Amino acid sequence: MAKPTEPKTETMAETENYLAWKAEEPDGETTYHLELNNVTLHFFEEEWTEVMELVASLLK
C-alpha cells in the first residue's frame, strides 16, 4: 500500500507565543492554522478568507 503524501507546510507569521501556518493538503485543499498558546484553530480556505476580513475590520 502506498504511503499517503504529506502536506506541504509554510509558516506565514510567528511571534514568541503565536504561529500562523498553512498546509497544501494532498487532496489539493489549502488549510490554514493559528496556534495561539495551547489552542490551535484550523480553517479551510473560505473560512480563512472570512477570518481575515474580520481581522481587517478590527484594524480600521
PDBQT receptor file of N, H, CA, C and O in Angstrom, charges set to zero:
ATOM      1  N   MET A   1       0.849  -1.172   0.000  1.00  0.00    +0.000 N 
ATOM      2  CA  MET A   1       0.000   0.000   0.000  1.00  0.00    +0.000 C 
ATOM      3  C   MET A   1       0.896   1.238   0.000  1.00  0.00    +0.000 C 
ATOM      4  O   MET A   1       1.859   1.304   0.764  1.00  0.00    +0.000 OA
ATOM      5  N   ALA A   2       0.586   2.219  -0.852  1.00  0.00    +0.000 N 
ATOM      6  H   ALA A   2      -0.196   2.165  -1.473  1.00  0.00    +0.000 HD
ATOM      7  CA  ALA A   2       1.396   3.425  -0.967  1.00  0.00    +0.000 C 
ATOM      8  C   ALA A   2       1.170   4.335   0.233  1.00  0.00    +0.000 C 
ATOM      9  O   ALA A   2       0.050   4.471   0.726  1.00  0.00    +0.000 OA
ATOM     10  N   LYS A   3       2.239   4.949   0.687  1.00  0.00    +0.000 N 
ATOM     11  H   LYS A   3       3.149   4.839   0.287  1.00  0.00    +0.000 HD
ATOM     12  CA  LYS A   3       2.161   5.894   1.800  1.00  0.00    +0.000 C 
ATOM     13  C   LYS A   3       1.510   7.187   1.307  1.00  0.00    +0.000 C 
ATOM     14  O   LYS A   3       1.891   7.698   0.254  1.00  0.00    +0.000 OA
ATOM     15  N   PRO A   4       0.523   7.731   2.055  1.00  0.00    +0.000 N 
ATOM     16  CA  PRO A   4      -0.109   8.991   1.638  1.00  0.00    +0.000 C 
ATOM     17  C   PRO A   4       0.926  10.113   1.587  1.00  0.00    +0.000 C 
ATOM     18  O   PRO A   4       1.857  10.158   2.390  1.00  0.00    +0.000 OA
ATOM     19  N   THR A   5       0.746  10.995   0.646  1.00  0.00    +0.000 N 
ATOM     20  H   THR A   5      -0.011  10.958  -0.007  1.00  0.00    +0.000 HD
ATOM     21  CA  THR A   5       1.636  12.145   0.512  1.00  0.00    +0.000 C 
ATOM     22  C   THR A   5       1.436  13.083   1.695  1.00  0.00    +0.000 C 
ATOM     23  O   THR A   5       0.304  13.342   2.105  1.00  0.00    +0.000 OA
ATOM     24  N   GLU A   6       2.523  13.584   2.236  1.00  0.00    +0.000 N 
ATOM     25  H   GLU A   6       3.442  13.374   1.904  1.00  0.00    +0.000 HD
ATOM     26  CA  GLU A   6       2.459  14.522   3.346  1.00  0.00    +0.000 C 
ATOM     27  C   GLU A   6       2.109  15.918   2.819  1.00  0.00    +0.000 C 
ATOM     28  O   GLU A   6       2.490  16.265   1.701  1.00  0.00    +0.000 OA
ATOM     29  N   PRO A   7       1.387  16.724   3.612  1.00  0.00    +0.000 N 
ATOM     30  CA  PRO A   7       1.094  18.087   3.169  1.00  0.00    +0.000 C 
ATOM     31  C   PRO A   7       2.362  18.937   3.159  1.00  0.00    +0.000 C 
ATOM     32  O   PRO A   7       3.283  18.711   3.944  1.00  0.00    +0.000 OA
ATOM     33  N   LYS A   8       2.394  19.912   2.263  1.00  0.00    +0.000 N 
ATOM     34  H   LYS A   8       1.646  20.096   1.625  1.00  0.00    +0.000 HD
ATOM     35  CA  LYS A   8       3.496  20.880   2.219  1.00  0.00    +0.000 C 
ATOM     36  C   LYS A   8       3.083  22.050   3.103  1.00  0.00    +0.000 C 
ATOM     37  O   LYS A   8       2.057  22.683   2.854  1.00  0.00    +0.000 OA
ATOM     38  N   THR A   9       3.877  22.342   4.137  1.00  0.00    +0.000 N 
ATOM     39  H   THR A   9       4.711  21.827   4.339  1.00  0.00    +0.000 HD
ATOM     40  CA  THR A   9       3.522  23.399   5.076  1.00  0.00    +0.000 C 
ATOM     41  C   THR A   9       4.424  24.611   4.905  1.00  0.00    +0.000 C 
ATOM     42  O   THR A   9       5.564  24.509   4.452  1.00  0.00    +0.000 OA
ATOM     43  N   GLU A  10       3.873  25.768   5.285  1.00  0.00    +0.000 N 
ATOM     44  H   GLU A  10       2.947  25.851   5.653  1.00  0.00    +0.000 HD
ATOM     45  CA  GLU A  10       4.615  27.022   5.197  1.00  0.00    +0.000 C 
ATOM     46  C   GLU A  10       4.225  27.902   6.370  1.00  0.00    +0.000 C 
ATOM     47  O   GLU A  10       3.037  28.134   6.597  1.00  0.00    +0.000 OA
ATOM     48  N   THR A  11       5.201  28.396   7.122  1.00  0.00    +0.000 N 
ATOM     49  H   THR A  11       6.166  28.208   6.938  1.00  0.00    +0.000 HD
ATOM     50  CA  THR A  11       4.937  29.343   8.200  1.00  0.00    +0.000 C 
ATOM     51  C   THR A  11       4.641  30.694   7.575  1.00  0.00    +0.000 C 
ATOM     52  O   THR A  11       5.418  31.198   6.764  1.00  0.00    +0.000 OA
ATOM     53  N   MET A  12       3.508  31.279   7.959  1.00  0.00    +0.000 N 
ATOM     54  H   MET A  12       2.877  30.869   8.617  1.00  0.00    +0.000 HD
ATOM     55  CA  MET A  12       3.096  32.573   7.415  1.00  0.00    +0.000 C 
ATOM     56  C   MET A  12       3.557  33.722   8.311  1.00  0.00    +0.000 C 
ATOM     57  O   MET A  12       3.988  34.764   7.816  1.00  0.00    +0.000 OA
ATOM     58  N   ALA A  13       3.464  33.532   9.630  1.00  0.00    +0.000 N 
ATOM     59  H   ALA A  13       3.114  32.686  10.032  1.00  0.00    +0.000 HD
ATOM     60  CA  ALA A  13       3.889  34.542  10.599  1.00  0.00    +0.000 C 
ATOM     61  C   ALA A  13       4.111  33.855  11.936  1.00  0.00    +0.000 C 
ATOM     62  O   ALA A  13       3.487  32.840  12.248  1.00  0.00    +0.000 OA
ATOM     63  N   GLU A  14       5.018  34.434  12.719  1.00  0.00    +0.000 N 
ATOM     64  H   GLU A  14       5.524  35.259  12.465  1.00  0.00    +0.000 HD
ATOM     65  CA  GLU A  14       5.342  33.815  14.005  1.00  0.00    +0.000 C 
ATOM     66  C   GLU A  14       5.804  34.873  14.983  1.00  0.00    +0.000 C 
ATOM     67  O   GLU A  14       6.568  35.773  14.636  1.00  0.00    +0.000 OA
ATOM     68  N   THR A  15       5.322  34.748  16.231  1.00  0.00    +0.000 N 
ATOM     69  H   THR A  15       4.701  34.016  16.513  1.00  0.00    +0.000 HD
ATOM     70  CA  THR A  15       5.820  35.559  17.332  1.00  0.00    +0.000 C 
ATOM     71  C   THR A  15       6.272  34.597  18.419  1.00  0.00    +0.000 C 
ATOM     72  O   THR A  15       6.311  33.384  18.211  1.00  0.00    +0.000 OA
ATOM     73  N   GLU A  16       6.609  35.139  19.569  1.00  0.00    +0.000 N 
ATOM     74  H   GLU A  16       6.577  36.124  19.739  1.00  0.00    +0.000 HD
ATOM     75  CA  GLU A  16       7.069  34.273  20.664  1.00  0.00    +0.000 C 
ATOM     76  C   GLU A  16       5.998  33.264  21.084  1.00  0.00    +0.000 C 
ATOM     77  O   GLU A  16       6.319  32.125  21.422  1.00  0.00    +0.000 OA
ATOM     78  N   ASN A  17       4.716  33.680  21.063  1.00  0.00    +0.000 N 
ATOM     79  H   ASN A  17       4.455  34.606  20.788  1.00  0.00    +0.000 HD
ATOM     80  CA  ASN A  17       3.639  32.824  21.552  1.00  0.00    +0.000 C 
ATOM     81  C   ASN A  17       2.654  32.346  20.495  1.00  0.00    +0.000 C 
ATOM     82  O   ASN A  17       1.837  31.467  20.771  1.00  0.00    +0.000 OA
ATOM     83  N   TYR A  18       2.712  32.901  19.299  1.00  0.00    +0.000 N 
ATOM     84  H   TYR A  18       3.375  33.615  19.075  1.00  0.00    +0.000 HD
ATOM     85  CA  TYR A  18       1.704  32.603  18.280  1.00  0.00    +0.000 C 
ATOM     86  C   TYR A  18       2.348  32.187  16.968  1.00  0.00    +0.000 C 
ATOM     87  O   TYR A  18       3.476  32.567  16.652  1.00  0.00    +0.000 OA
ATOM     88  N   LEU A  19       1.596  31.392  16.213  1.00  0.00    +0.000 N 
ATOM     89  H   LEU A  19       0.680  31.083  16.469  1.00  0.00    +0.000 HD
ATOM     90  CA  LEU A  19       2.097  30.916  14.932  1.00  0.00    +0.000 C 
ATOM     91  C   LEU A  19       0.931  30.800  13.963  1.00  0.00    +0.000 C 
ATOM     92  O   LEU A  19      -0.122  30.270  14.320  1.00  0.00    +0.000 OA
ATOM     93  N   ALA A  20       1.107  31.290  12.742  1.00  0.00    +0.000 N 
ATOM     94  H   ALA A  20       1.962  31.720  12.453  1.00  0.00    +0.000 HD
ATOM     95  CA  ALA A  20       0.143  31.109  11.663  1.00  0.00    +0.000 C 
ATOM     96  C   ALA A  20       0.857  30.354  10.554  1.00  0.00    +0.000 C 
ATOM     97  O   ALA A  20       1.942  30.746  10.125  1.00  0.00    +0.000 OA
ATOM     98  N   TRP A  21       0.240  29.261  10.088  1.00  0.00    +0.000 N 
ATOM     99  H   TRP A  21      -0.642  28.942  10.436  1.00  0.00    +0.000 HD
ATOM    100  CA  TRP A  21       0.853  28.473   9.030  1.00  0.00    +0.000 C 
ATOM    101  C   TRP A  21      -0.227  27.898   8.126  1.00  0.00    +0.000 C 
ATOM    102  O   TRP A  21      -1.394  27.803   8.506  1.00  0.00    +0.000 OA
ATOM    103  N   LYS A  22       0.185  27.518   6.924  1.00  0.00    +0.000 N 
ATOM    104  H   LYS A  22       1.133  27.595   6.616  1.00  0.00    +0.000 HD
ATOM    105  CA  LYS A  22      -0.769  26.912   6.004  1.00  0.00    +0.000 C 
ATOM    106  C   LYS A  22      -0.213  25.600   5.489  1.00  0.00    +0.000 C 
ATOM    107  O   LYS A  22       0.995  25.361   5.503  1.00  0.00    +0.000 OA
ATOM    108  N   ALA A  23      -1.120  24.760   5.036  1.00  0.00    +0.000 N 
ATOM    109  H   ALA A  23      -2.101  24.954   5.024  1.00  0.00    +0.000 HD
ATOM    110  CA  ALA A  23      -0.742  23.449   4.525  1.00  0.00    +0.000 C 
ATOM    111  C   ALA A  23      -1.429  23.211   3.187  1.00  0.00    +0.000 C 
ATOM    112  O   ALA A  23      -2.640  23.391   3.059  1.00  0.00    +0.000 OA
ATOM    113  N   GLU A  24      -0.650  22.808   2.200  1.00  0.00    +0.000 N 
ATOM    114  H   GLU A  24       0.334  22.662   2.305  1.00  0.00    +0.000 HD
ATOM    115  CA  GLU A  24      -1.189  22.357   0.928  1.00  0.00    +0.000 C 
ATOM    116  C   GLU A  24      -1.414  20.859   1.091  1.00  0.00    +0.000 C 
ATOM    117  O   GLU A  24      -0.466  20.072   1.081  1.00  0.00    +0.000 OA
ATOM    118  N   GLU A  25      -2.670  20.477   1.240  1.00  0.00    +0.000 N 
ATOM    119  H   GLU A  25      -3.439  21.116   1.248  1.00  0.00    +0.000 HD
ATOM    120  CA  GLU A  25      -3.020  19.094   1.515  1.00  0.00    +0.000 C 
ATOM    121  C   GLU A  25      -2.881  18.228   0.260  1.00  0.00    +0.000 C 
ATOM    122  O   GLU A  25      -2.966  18.743  -0.855  1.00  0.00    +0.000 OA
ATOM    123  N   PRO A  26      -2.669  16.926   0.429  1.00  0.00    +0.000 N 
ATOM    124  CA  PRO A  26      -2.526  16.021  -0.724  1.00  0.00    +0.000 C 
ATOM    125  C   PRO A  26      -3.726  16.031  -1.674  1.00  0.00    +0.000 C 
ATOM    126  O   PRO A  26      -3.580  15.746  -2.863  1.00  0.00    +0.000 OA
ATOM    127  N   ASP A  27      -4.917  16.362  -1.146  1.00  0.00    +0.000 N 
ATOM    128  H   ASP A  27      -5.035  16.593  -0.180  1.00  0.00    +0.000 HD
ATOM    129  CA  ASP A  27      -6.112  16.378  -1.994  1.00  0.00    +0.000 C 
ATOM    130  C   ASP A  27      -6.299  17.702  -2.734  1.00  0.00    +0.000 C 
ATOM    131  O   ASP A  27      -7.300  17.889  -3.425  1.00  0.00    +0.000 OA
ATOM    132  N   GLY A  28      -5.325  18.634  -2.591  1.00  0.00    +0.000 N 
ATOM    133  H   GLY A  28      -4.512  18.482  -2.030  1.00  0.00    +0.000 HD
ATOM    134  CA  GLY A  28      -5.393  19.914  -3.286  1.00  0.00    +0.000 C 
ATOM    135  C   GLY A  28      -5.986  21.041  -2.458  1.00  0.00    +0.000 C 
ATOM    136  O   GLY A  28      -5.924  22.202  -2.864  1.00  0.00    +0.000 OA
ATOM    137  N   GLU A  29      -6.555  20.723  -1.313  1.00  0.00    +0.000 N 
ATOM    138  H   GLU A  29      -6.605  19.780  -0.984  1.00  0.00    +0.000 HD
ATOM    139  CA  GLU A  29      -7.149  21.737  -0.440  1.00  0.00    +0.000 C 
ATOM    140  C   GLU A  29      -6.033  22.462   0.315  1.00  0.00    +0.000 C 
ATOM    141  O   GLU A  29      -5.038  21.851   0.705  1.00  0.00    +0.000 OA
ATOM    142  N   THR A  30      -6.208  23.769   0.517  1.00  0.00    +0.000 N 
ATOM    143  H   THR A  30      -7.016  24.266   0.201  1.00  0.00    +0.000 HD
ATOM    144  CA  THR A  30      -5.301  24.532   1.362  1.00  0.00    +0.000 C 
ATOM    145  C   THR A  30      -5.986  24.760   2.694  1.00  0.00    +0.000 C 
ATOM    146  O   THR A  30      -7.127  25.220   2.734  1.00  0.00    +0.000 OA
ATOM    147  N   THR A  31      -5.305  24.443   3.785  1.00  0.00    +0.000 N 
ATOM    148  H   THR A  31      -4.378  24.069   3.753  1.00  0.00    +0.000 HD
ATOM    149  CA  THR A  31      -5.837  24.690   5.115  1.00  0.00    +0.000 C 
ATOM    150  C   THR A  31      -4.921  25.664   5.839  1.00  0.00    +0.000 C 
ATOM    151  O   THR A  31      -3.717  25.715   5.587  1.00  0.00    +0.000 OA
ATOM    152  N   TYR A  32      -5.513  26.432   6.738  1.00  0.00    +0.000 N 
ATOM    153  H   TYR A  32      -6.492  26.390   6.942  1.00  0.00    +0.000 HD
ATOM    154  CA  TYR A  32      -4.787  27.457   7.488  1.00  0.00    +0.000 C 
ATOM    155  C   TYR A  32      -4.928  27.149   8.969  1.00  0.00    +0.000 C 
ATOM    156  O   TYR A  32      -5.954  26.632   9.410  1.00  0.00    +0.000 OA
ATOM    157  N   HIS A  33      -3.883  27.471   9.737  1.00  0.00    +0.000 N 
ATOM    158  H   HIS A  33      -3.050  27.891   9.378  1.00  0.00    +0.000 HD
ATOM    159  CA  HIS A  33      -3.835  27.092  11.139  1.00  0.00    +0.000 C 
ATOM    160  C   HIS A  33      -3.277  28.244  11.962  1.00  0.00    +0.000 C 
ATOM    161  O   HIS A  33      -2.256  28.834  11.608  1.00  0.00    +0.000 OA
ATOM    162  N   LEU A  34      -3.948  28.558  13.057  1.00  0.00    +0.000 N 
ATOM    163  H   LEU A  34      -4.778  28.079  13.345  1.00  0.00    +0.000 HD
ATOM    164  CA  LEU A  34      -3.461  29.542  14.016  1.00  0.00    +0.000 C 
ATOM    165  C   LEU A  34      -3.190  28.828  15.327  1.00  0.00    +0.000 C 
ATOM    166  O   LEU A  34      -4.096  28.240  15.917  1.00  0.00    +0.000 OA
ATOM    167  N   GLU A  35      -1.956  28.878  15.781  1.00  0.00    +0.000 N 
ATOM    168  H   GLU A  35      -1.220  29.356  15.301  1.00  0.00    +0.000 HD
ATOM    169  CA  GLU A  35      -1.599  28.316  17.085  1.00  0.00    +0.000 C 
ATOM    170  C   GLU A  35      -1.462  29.483  18.053  1.00  0.00    +0.000 C 
ATOM    171  O   GLU A  35      -0.562  30.313  17.926  1.00  0.00    +0.000 OA
ATOM    172  N   LEU A  36      -2.377  29.530  19.028  1.00  0.00    +0.000 N 
ATOM    173  H   LEU A  36      -3.108  28.855  19.131  1.00  0.00    +0.000 HD
ATOM    174  CA  LEU A  36      -2.426  30.616  19.999  1.00  0.00    +0.000 C 
ATOM    175  C   LEU A  36      -2.214  30.012  21.384  1.00  0.00    +0.000 C 
ATOM    176  O   LEU A  36      -3.157  29.550  22.026  1.00  0.00    +0.000 OA
ATOM    177  N   ASN A  37      -0.960  30.026  21.831  1.00  0.00    +0.000 N 
ATOM    178  H   ASN A  37      -0.194  30.402  21.310  1.00  0.00    +0.000 HD
ATOM    179  CA  ASN A  37      -0.579  29.335  23.059  1.00  0.00    +0.000 C 
ATOM    180  C   ASN A  37      -0.996  27.876  22.966  1.00  0.00    +0.000 C 
ATOM    181  O   ASN A  37      -0.468  27.151  22.123  1.00  0.00    +0.000 OA
ATOM    182  N   ASN A  38      -1.921  27.418  23.797  1.00  0.00    +0.000 N 
ATOM    183  H   ASN A  38      -2.351  28.007  24.482  1.00  0.00    +0.000 HD
ATOM    184  CA  ASN A  38      -2.278  25.997  23.781  1.00  0.00    +0.000 C 
ATOM    185  C   ASN A  38      -3.556  25.709  22.987  1.00  0.00    +0.000 C 
ATOM    186  O   ASN A  38      -4.135  24.632  23.127  1.00  0.00    +0.000 OA
ATOM    187  N   VAL A  39      -4.000  26.654  22.159  1.00  0.00    +0.000 N 
ATOM    188  H   VAL A  39      -3.529  27.529  22.046  1.00  0.00    +0.000 HD
ATOM    189  CA  VAL A  39      -5.184  26.477  21.321  1.00  0.00    +0.000 C 
ATOM    190  C   VAL A  39      -4.764  26.553  19.861  1.00  0.00    +0.000 C 
ATOM    191  O   VAL A  39      -4.020  27.454  19.474  1.00  0.00    +0.000 OA
ATOM    192  N   THR A  40      -5.232  25.618  19.055  1.00  0.00    +0.000 N 
ATOM    193  H   THR A  40      -5.836  24.886  19.370  1.00  0.00    +0.000 HD
ATOM    194  CA  THR A  40      -4.981  25.666  17.620  1.00  0.00    +0.000 C 
ATOM    195  C   THR A  40      -6.313  25.722  16.893  1.00  0.00    +0.000 C 
ATOM    196  O   THR A  40      -7.193  24.893  17.122  1.00  0.00    +0.000 OA
ATOM    197  N   LEU A  41      -6.457  26.717  16.004  1.00  0.00    +0.000 N 
ATOM    198  H   LEU A  41      -5.742  27.391  15.817  1.00  0.00    +0.000 HD
ATOM    199  CA  LEU A  41      -7.654  26.866  15.186  1.00  0.00    +0.000 C 
ATOM    200  C   LEU A  41      -7.318  26.444  13.766  1.00  0.00    +0.000 C 
ATOM    201  O   LEU A  41      -6.281  26.831  13.228  1.00  0.00    +0.000 OA
ATOM    202  N   HIS A  42      -8.190  25.651  13.160  1.00  0.00    +0.000 N 
ATOM    203  H   HIS A  42      -9.033  25.337  13.597  1.00  0.00    +0.000 HD
ATOM    204  CA  HIS A  42      -7.980  25.143  11.808  1.00  0.00    +0.000 C 
ATOM    205  C   HIS A  42      -9.062  25.710  10.897  1.00  0.00    +0.000 C 
ATOM    206  O   HIS A  42     -10.235  25.735  11.270  1.00  0.00    +0.000 OA
ATOM    207  N   PHE A  43      -8.679  26.166   9.705  1.00  0.00    +0.000 N 
ATOM    208  H   PHE A  43      -7.726  26.146   9.402  1.00  0.00    +0.000 HD
ATOM    209  CA  PHE A  43      -9.618  26.783   8.776  1.00  0.00    +0.000 C 
ATOM    210  C   PHE A  43      -9.424  26.234   7.371  1.00  0.00    +0.000 C 
ATOM    211  O   PHE A  43      -8.297  26.005   6.933  1.00  0.00    +0.000 OA
ATOM    212  N   PHE A  44     -10.542  26.024   6.662  1.00  0.00    +0.000 N 
ATOM    213  H   PHE A  44     -11.458  26.211   7.017  1.00  0.00    +0.000 HD
ATOM    214  CA  PHE A  44     -10.466  25.812   5.227  1.00  0.00    +0.000 C 
ATOM    215  C   PHE A  44     -10.328  27.178   4.574  1.00  0.00    +0.000 C 
ATOM    216  O   PHE A  44     -10.546  28.195   5.232  1.00  0.00    +0.000 OA
ATOM    217  N   GLU A  45      -9.976  27.225   3.311  1.00  0.00    +0.000 N 
ATOM    218  H   GLU A  45      -9.799  26.398   2.776  1.00  0.00    +0.000 HD
ATOM    219  CA  GLU A  45      -9.668  28.484   2.629  1.00  0.00    +0.000 C 
ATOM    220  C   GLU A  45     -10.802  29.507   2.720  1.00  0.00    +0.000 C 
ATOM    221  O   GLU A  45     -10.546  30.686   2.966  1.00  0.00    +0.000 OA
ATOM    222  N   GLU A  46     -12.050  29.075   2.524  1.00  0.00    +0.000 N 
ATOM    223  H   GLU A  46     -12.258  28.117   2.324  1.00  0.00    +0.000 HD
ATOM    224  CA  GLU A  46     -13.184  30.006   2.582  1.00  0.00    +0.000 C 
ATOM    225  C   GLU A  46     -13.331  30.602   3.984  1.00  0.00    +0.000 C 
ATOM    226  O   GLU A  46     -13.625  31.789   4.132  1.00  0.00    +0.000 OA
ATOM    227  N   GLU A  47     -13.129  29.786   4.995  1.00  0.00    +0.000 N 
ATOM    228  H   GLU A  47     -12.891  28.822   4.875  1.00  0.00    +0.000 HD
ATOM    229  CA  GLU A  47     -13.212  30.257   6.369  1.00  0.00    +0.000 C 
ATOM    230  C   GLU A  47     -12.080  31.230   6.682  1.00  0.00    +0.000 C 
ATOM    231  O   GLU A  47     -12.285  32.236   7.361  1.00  0.00    +0.000 OA
ATOM    232  N   TRP A  48     -10.889  30.923   6.184  1.00  0.00    +0.000 N 
ATOM    233  H   TRP A  48     -10.723  30.106   5.633  1.00  0.00    +0.000 HD
ATOM    234  CA  TRP A  48      -9.724  31.776   6.411  1.00  0.00    +0.000 C 
ATOM    235  C   TRP A  48      -9.962  33.163   5.823  1.00  0.00    +0.000 C 
ATOM    236  O   TRP A  48      -9.646  34.175   6.449  1.00  0.00    +0.000 OA
ATOM    237  N   THR A  49     -10.521  33.201   4.620  1.00  0.00    +0.000 N 
ATOM    238  H   THR A  49     -10.777  32.379   4.111  1.00  0.00    +0.000 HD
ATOM    239  CA  THR A  49     -10.809  34.481   3.968  1.00  0.00    +0.000 C 
ATOM    240  C   THR A  49     -11.752  35.315   4.838  1.00  0.00    +0.000 C 
ATOM    241  O   THR A  49     -11.555  36.520   4.999  1.00  0.00    +0.000 OA
ATOM    242  N   GLU A  50     -12.759  34.676   5.386  1.00  0.00    +0.000 N 
ATOM    243  H   GLU A  50     -12.919  33.698   5.255  1.00  0.00    +0.000 HD
ATOM    244  CA  GLU A  50     -13.702  35.401   6.245  1.00  0.00    +0.000 C 
ATOM    245  C   GLU A  50     -13.036  35.887   7.527  1.00  0.00    +0.000 C 
ATOM    246  O   GLU A  50     -13.297  37.007   7.966  1.00  0.00    +0.000 OA
ATOM    247  N   VAL A  51     -12.186  35.073   8.130  1.00  0.00    +0.000 N 
ATOM    248  H   VAL A  51     -11.974  34.163   7.773  1.00  0.00    +0.000 HD
ATOM    249  CA  VAL A  51     -11.474  35.480   9.350  1.00  0.00    +0.000 C 
ATOM    250  C   VAL A  51     -10.557  36.670   9.040  1.00  0.00    +0.000 C 
ATOM    251  O   VAL A  51     -10.463  37.599   9.843  1.00  0.00    +0.000 OA
ATOM    252  N   MET A  52      -9.890  36.653   7.899  1.00  0.00    +0.000 N 
ATOM    253  H   MET A  52      -9.966  35.899   7.247  1.00  0.00    +0.000 HD
ATOM    254  CA  MET A  52      -9.004  37.757   7.534  1.00  0.00    +0.000 C 
ATOM    255  C   MET A  52      -9.810  39.038   7.301  1.00  0.00    +0.000 C 
ATOM    256  O   MET A  52      -9.335  40.126   7.626  1.00  0.00    +0.000 OA
ATOM    257  N   GLU A  53     -11.012  38.930   6.746  1.00  0.00    +0.000 N 
ATOM    258  H   GLU A  53     -11.398  38.046   6.481  1.00  0.00    +0.000 HD
ATOM    259  CA  GLU A  53     -11.900  40.096   6.602  1.00  0.00    +0.000 C 
ATOM    260  C   GLU A  53     -12.284  40.644   7.977  1.00  0.00    +0.000 C 
ATOM    261  O   GLU A  53     -12.321  41.858   8.176  1.00  0.00    +0.000 OA
ATOM    262  N   LEU A  54     -12.566  39.756   8.912  1.00  0.00    +0.000 N 
ATOM    263  H   LEU A  54     -12.536  38.769   8.750  1.00  0.00    +0.000 HD
ATOM    264  CA  LEU A  54     -12.896  40.158  10.274  1.00  0.00    +0.000 C 
ATOM    265  C   LEU A  54     -11.734  40.898  10.925  1.00  0.00    +0.000 C 
ATOM    266  O   LEU A  54     -11.927  41.957  11.523  1.00  0.00    +0.000 OA
ATOM    267  N   VAL A  55     -10.543  40.352  10.810  1.00  0.00    +0.000 N 
ATOM    268  H   VAL A  55     -10.387  39.492  10.324  1.00  0.00    +0.000 HD
ATOM    269  CA  VAL A  55      -9.362  40.979  11.413  1.00  0.00    +0.000 C 
ATOM    270  C   VAL A  55      -9.102  42.346  10.757  1.00  0.00    +0.000 C 
ATOM    271  O   VAL A  55      -8.773  43.307  11.452  1.00  0.00    +0.000 OA
ATOM    272  N   ALA A  56      -9.245  42.436   9.454  1.00  0.00    +0.000 N 
ATOM    273  H   ALA A  56      -9.512  41.655   8.890  1.00  0.00    +0.000 HD
ATOM    274  CA  ALA A  56      -9.041  43.713   8.760  1.00  0.00    +0.000 C 
ATOM    275  C   ALA A  56     -10.034  44.762   9.266  1.00  0.00    +0.000 C 
ATOM    276  O   ALA A  56      -9.668  45.926   9.431  1.00  0.00    +0.000 OA
ATOM    277  N   SER A  57     -11.276  44.366   9.511  1.00  0.00    +0.000 N 
ATOM    278  H   SER A  57     -11.573  43.421   9.377  1.00  0.00    +0.000 HD
ATOM    279  CA  SER A  57     -12.262  45.330  10.012  1.00  0.00    +0.000 C 
ATOM    280  C   SER A  57     -11.940  45.763  11.432  1.00  0.00    +0.000 C 
ATOM    281  O   SER A  57     -12.280  46.881  11.820  1.00  0.00    +0.000 OA
ATOM    282  N   LEU A  58     -11.302  44.922  12.208  1.00  0.00    +0.000 N 
ATOM    283  H   LEU A  58     -11.026  44.014  11.893  1.00  0.00    +0.000 HD
ATOM    284  CA  LEU A  58     -10.886  45.311  13.557  1.00  0.00    +0.000 C 
ATOM    285  C   LEU A  58      -9.752  46.325  13.539  1.00  0.00    +0.000 C 
ATOM    286  O   LEU A  58      -9.629  47.136  14.457  1.00  0.00    +0.000 OA
ATOM    287  N   LEU A  59      -8.931  46.287  12.509  1.00  0.00    +0.000 N 
ATOM    288  H   LEU A  59      -9.030  45.628  11.763  1.00  0.00    +0.000 HD
ATOM    289  CA  LEU A  59      -7.755  47.148  12.418  1.00  0.00    +0.000 C 
ATOM    290  C   LEU A  59      -8.061  48.517  11.811  1.00  0.00    +0.000 C 
ATOM    291  O   LEU A  59      -7.170  49.363  11.735  1.00  0.00    +0.000 OA
ATOM    292  N   LYS A  60      -9.293  48.751  11.382  1.00  0.00    +0.000 N 
ATOM    293  H   LYS A  60     -10.016  48.063  11.444  1.00  0.00    +0.000 HD
ATOM    294  CA  LYS A  60      -9.665  50.046  10.785  1.00  0.00    +0.000 C 
ATOM    295  C   LYS A  60      -9.798  51.106  11.830  1.00  0.00    +0.000 C 
ATOM    296  O   LYS A  60     -10.105  52.255  11.509  1.00  0.00    +0.000 OA
TER     297      LYS A  60
